Amino acid sequence: MTYPALFVAVAMLTLFAAHARVSAQLVRPPPLITHAVADHALRSLHITGTDFGTLLPTVNLADVSLGVTTFSDTDIVVTLPPGIARGSYWLVVIRPEPVPVSVQVHSLPFQVTLGAVGPPFSHKSVFAPCPAGKLPISGGVLTAGAMNVTDNGPETASGRSGWRGGVFNPQVGSSDVVVIAICIAKPSP
């Protein structure tokens, strides 16, 4: 191989390696909300989850953008608007990604209930474990009737990874809640 041909081959490999590094940055999982708790006295909402990012996220409750007071990759605290009505709302976290171009990555909608709604509710939570050697990438809660879905997210229980889902409902029965875990093989180190 001549010197110019070797130079071209090394330059091409360098370009492909740089593209692979940029591509690897683009496959970061979307934000995942695992829990949200309102503090009505402070008029704030504390959101926990994963992959919120290191840049200021946008948090939408229904169609209202909330003011972010503090955030990290796993926690966000936002201010609730004054006079917000009691009820259930869809919550979405939007992570900005500046590289290679400005894009926004949205979480799946997470249902959160603000204030007491109706009579006292009972809580039913179900854990769906992944098979040995697998990790959850997604999951869901199937319910009978109109139930308020809570606790929808990945979890590790008794050394097993899986997906936990739950509902609030006054007459929840064991057959009323089905949780599904979508699992993949653990990546090798």
C-alpha positions in Angstrom: 0.0 0.0 0.0 1.4 3.4 -1.0 1.7 6.2 1.5 -1.2 8.3 0.0 -3.5 5.3 0.0 -2.6 4.6 3.6 -3.3 8.2 4.5 -6.7 8.0 2.8 -7.5 4.8 4.6 -6.6 6.2 8.0 -8.6 9.4 7.3 -11.7 7.4 6.3 -11.4 5.3 9.5 -11.1 8.5 11.6 -14.3 9.9 9.9 -16.2 6.7 10.6 -15.0 6.6 14.2 -16.2 10.2 14.7 -19.6 9.4 13.2 -19.9 6.4 15.5 -19.2 8.6 18.6 -21.9 11.1 17.5 -24.3 8.2 16.7 -23.7 6.7 20.1 -24.8 10.0 21.7 -28.0 9.9 19.8 -29.2 6.5 21.2 -29.6 7.8 24.8 -32.9 6.5 26.1 -35.7 9.1 26.3 -36.6 10.5 29.7 -38.6 8.2 31.9 -40.9 9.5 34.7 -41.3 6.9 37.4 -43.0 8.9 40.2 -44.5 12.4 40.7 -45.7 13.8 44.1 -47.4 17.2 44.6 -46.6 19.4 47.6 -49.8 21.5 47.8 -48.4 23.7 50.6 -45.4 24.7 48.5 -47.3 24.5 45.3 -44.7 22.3 43.7 -44.4 19.0 42.0 -41.4 16.6 42.6 -40.7 14.3 39.6 -38.4 11.4 39.8 -37.2 9.2 37.0 -34.2 8.6 34.7 -32.4 10.3 31.8 -33.8 13.8 32.4 -30.4 15.2 31.2 -28.0 17.9 32.3 -29.6 20.8 30.4 -32.7 22.6 31.6 -35.7 20.4 30.7 -39.2 21.5 29.8 -42.0 20.0 31.9 -45.6 20.1 30.6 -48.6 19.4 32.7 -51.5 18.9 30.2 -50.8 21.8 27.8 -49.2 24.1 30.4 -45.4 24.5 30.6 -44.3 24.5 34.3 -41.4 26.5 35.8 -38.5 24.3 36.7 -36.9 25.3 40.0 -34.3 22.5 40.4 -33.3 19.5 38.2 -30.8 16.7 37.8 -30.7 13.6 35.6 -33.0 11.8 38.0 -35.1 14.5 39.8 -37.0 17.6 38.8 -38.9 20.1 41.0 -41.4 22.4 39.2 -43.8 25.1 40.4 -47.5 24.4 40.0 -49.6 27.2 38.5 -51.8 29.0 41.1 -55.4 27.9 41.2 -54.8 24.6 39.3 -58.0 22.4 39.5 -58.0 19.1 41.2 -57.8 16.2 38.9 -55.7 13.9 36.8 -53.2 15.3 34.3 -50.7 14.0 31.7 -47.1 15.0 32.7 -44.3 15.1 30.1 -40.6 15.8 30.5 -38.8 17.1 27.4 -35.0 16.8 27.3 -33.1 19.2 25.0 -30.2 17.6 23.0 -27.8 20.2 21.5 -25.6 17.7 19.6 -25.3 17.3 16.7 -28.4 19.6 16.2 -30.9 21.0 18.6 -33.6 18.4 19.1 -36.1 17.6 21.9 -36.6 14.1 23.3 -40.0 13.6 25.0 -40.8 11.2 27.8 -43.9 9.0 27.6 -46.9 10.8 29.2 -47.2 10.0 32.9 -50.6 10.4 34.7 -50.5 12.4 37.9 -53.4 13.3 40.2 -53.4 16.6 42.0 -55.6 17.0 45.0 -58.2 14.6 46.4 -60.5 13.3 43.7 -63.7 11.6 44.8 -63.9 9.1 47.8 -60.7 7.7 49.4 -59.0 5.3 47.0 -57.3 2.0 47.7 -54.0 1.3 46.0 -53.1 -1.9 44.2 -49.5 -2.3 42.9 -48.3 -5.2 40.8 -44.6 -6.2 39.9 -43.9 -8.0 36.6 -40.4 -9.4 36.8 -38.2 -9.9 33.7 -36.7 -13.3 33.0 -33.3 -13.9 34.5 -30.5 -12.0 32.7 -32.9 -9.4 31.2 -33.7 -5.8 31.9 -36.9 -3.8 31.4 -37.0 -1.2 28.7 -40.7 -0.5 28.9 -44.0 -1.8 30.3 -47.5 -1.0 31.0 -50.6 -1.3 33.1 -53.8 -2.8 31.9 -56.9 -2.2 34.1 -60.5 -3.1 34.2 -62.8 -0.1 34.3 -61.8 3.5 35.0 -58.8 3.4 37.3 -56.1 6.0 37.9 -52.8 4.5 36.8 -49.8 5.1 39.2 -46.4 3.7 39.8 -45.7 3.0 36.2 -42.0 2.3 35.8 -38.9 0.1 36.0 -38.0 -1.4 39.4 -35.8 -4.0 41.0 -37.4 -6.2 43.7 -35.8 -9.1 45.5 -32.8 -8.9 43.1 -35.0 -9.2 39.9 -35.5 -6.3 37.5 -38.9 -5.7 36.1 -41.8 -3.3 35.7 -44.1 -2.0 38.5 -47.5 -0.7 37.8 -50.4 0.3 40.1 -53.8 1.8 40.3 -56.0 3.7 42.7 -59.6 2.6 42.8 -62.1 2.1 45.6 -63.0 -1.5 44.6 -59.7 -2.8 43.1 -59.5 -6.5 42.9 -56.5 -8.8 42.2 -57.8 -9.6 38.7 -58.4 -5.9 37.8 -54.7 -5.0 37.3 -52.3 -6.6 34.8 -48.7 -5.3 34.5 -46.6 -6.1 31.5 -42.8 -5.9 31.4 -41.0 -5.6 28.0 -37.5 -6.9 28.7 -34.2 -7.2 26.7 -31.0 -9.1 27.3 -28.5 -7.3 29.5 -25.8 -5.7 27.4 -22.4 -7.3 27.8 -19.7 -5.1 29.4 
